Amino acid sequence: IGDFFSPITESLAGRVALAAVLAGVVVVIALLVARRRAATSATGAAGRRRRAAEEHADPGRLEREADAAERRGDLDVALRLRFRAGLLRLDRTGAIQFRPSITSGQVARRLRLRAFDDLAVTFDAVAYGGRPASATDLQSARAEWPRVLEQAAPR
């Protein structure tokens, strides 16, 4: 092996070429290791997000949190929690397939229920339009969600 490399290492150009090849090998190995670490950490992060989502996927728990937020006077949070609990219940009945990115418009098109449309308009106005939730909004949500769930049986 030494006889093979000796003509290369005896000239300056050969040494530079050999150094460039070795540096390239080191860079490729470093990129492969970094890629593997990134994939592993992304998988771990996805698992953590999935577990966190599952922890919040209990509609009863979300409704209790909504009640607590309402008692504290945090009506916007209460309305958001109650809406999410309703979506999760719709998923459990098979009326929709819940995912965190589902929009109220997508659900409305699937359900085609006036009661849901009214809840969605209020939710969107509060969540995205900046309108503060009112006690009336929360009373309507408590009254209308059972009706929506009843009417939204799997079709």
C-alpha positions in Angstrom: 0.0 0.0 0.0 2.9 2.4 0.8 4.4 1.8 -2.6 1.1 2.7 -4.2 0.7 6.0 -2.3 4.4 7.1 -2.3 4.3 8.6 -5.8 1.2 10.6 -4.9 2.5 11.9 -1.6 6.0 12.8 -3.0 4.6 15.7 -5.1 2.8 18.8 -3.8 -0.1 18.3 -6.2 -0.5 14.7 -5.1 -0.6 15.8 -1.4 -3.2 18.5 -2.1 -5.3 16.0 -4.1 -5.1 13.4 -1.4 -6.0 16.0 1.3 -9.0 17.1 -0.8 -10.2 13.5 -1.2 -9.8 12.8 2.6 -11.6 16.1 3.4 -14.4 15.1 1.0 -14.8 11.7 2.8 -14.9 13.4 6.2 -17.6 15.8 4.9 -19.7 13.0 3.5 -19.5 11.0 6.8 -20.4 14.1 8.8 -23.4 14.8 6.5 -24.6 11.2 6.9 -24.3 11.4 10.7 -26.1 14.7 10.8 -28.8 13.4 8.6 -29.3 10.4 10.7 -29.5 12.5 13.9 -32.0 14.9 12.3 -34.2 12.0 11.3 -34.0 10.5 14.8 -34.8 13.8 16.5 -37.6 14.5 14.1 -39.1 11.1 14.8 -38.7 11.8 18.6 -40.3 15.2 18.2 -43.2 13.7 16.2 -43.7 11.2 19.0 -43.7 13.8 21.6 -46.2 15.9 19.6 -48.4 12.9 19.1 -48.4 12.1 22.8 -49.2 15.7 23.7 -52.1 15.7 21.2 -53.4 12.4 22.7 -53.2 13.9 26.2 -55.5 16.8 25.0 -57.8 14.4 23.0 -60.2 13.8 25.9 -63.3 15.9 25.2 -64.5 15.6 28.8 -61.2 16.9 30.1 -61.3 19.8 27.6 -64.8 20.7 28.7 -63.7 20.7 32.4 -60.8 23.0 31.4 -63.4 25.2 29.5 -65.5 25.4 32.6 -62.5 26.4 34.7 -61.5 29.0 32.1 -65.0 30.4 32.1 -65.0 30.7 35.9 -61.7 32.6 35.6 -63.3 34.9 33.1 -61.2 33.7 30.2 -64.1 33.3 27.8 -62.0 33.2 24.6 -60.1 30.2 26.0 -63.3 28.5 27.2 -64.9 28.9 23.8 -61.9 27.4 22.0 -61.7 24.5 24.4 -65.4 23.7 24.1 -65.2 23.9 20.3 -62.2 21.5 20.2 -64.1 19.1 22.6 -67.0 19.2 20.2 -64.8 18.4 17.2 -63.3 15.5 19.1 -66.7 14.2 19.9 -67.7 14.5 16.2 -64.6 12.4 15.5 -65.6 9.7 18.0 -69.1 9.4 16.5 -67.5 8.9 13.1 -69.0 12.1 11.6 -65.6 13.6 10.8 -62.0 12.6 11.0 -60.4 15.0 13.4 -56.8 16.3 12.8 -55.3 19.3 14.4 -55.3 21.2 11.1 -58.9 20.6 10.2 -60.8 23.8 9.6 -64.3 24.7 10.6 -65.1 25.2 6.9 -64.1 21.6 6.2 -66.2 20.3 9.0 -69.2 22.5 7.9 -69.0 21.2 4.4 -68.9 17.6 5.7 -71.8 18.1 8.2 -74.1 20.5 6.4 -75.8 21.5 9.7 -77.0 25.0 10.5 -76.4 24.5 14.2 -72.7 23.7 13.5 -72.4 26.6 11.0 -73.5 29.0 13.7 -71.0 27.6 16.2 -68.3 27.7 13.6 -69.0 31.4 12.7 -68.8 32.4 16.4 -65.6 30.3 16.9 -63.9 31.8 13.8 -64.8 35.3 14.8 -63.3 34.8 18.3 -60.3 32.6 17.3 -59.3 34.3 14.1 -61.2 37.6 13.9 -60.2 39.0 17.3 -63.7 39.4 18.6 -63.9 38.7 22.3 -66.1 35.8 23.4 -69.2 36.6 25.4 -71.1 34.7 28.0 -73.9 34.4 25.4 -71.4 32.7 23.0 -70.6 30.1 25.7 -74.2 29.5 26.6 -75.0 28.9 22.9 -72.0 26.5 22.6 -73.2 24.5 25.6 -76.8 24.4 24.2 -75.9 23.7 20.5 -73.1 21.2 20.7 -75.4 18.3 21.9 -77.8 19.1 19.1 -74.9 19.1 16.5 -73.7 15.7 17.9 -77.2 14.3 17.7 -77.8 15.4 14.2 -74.3 14.5 12.9 -74.6 10.8 13.2 -72.4 9.1 10.6 -73.9 9.5 7.2 
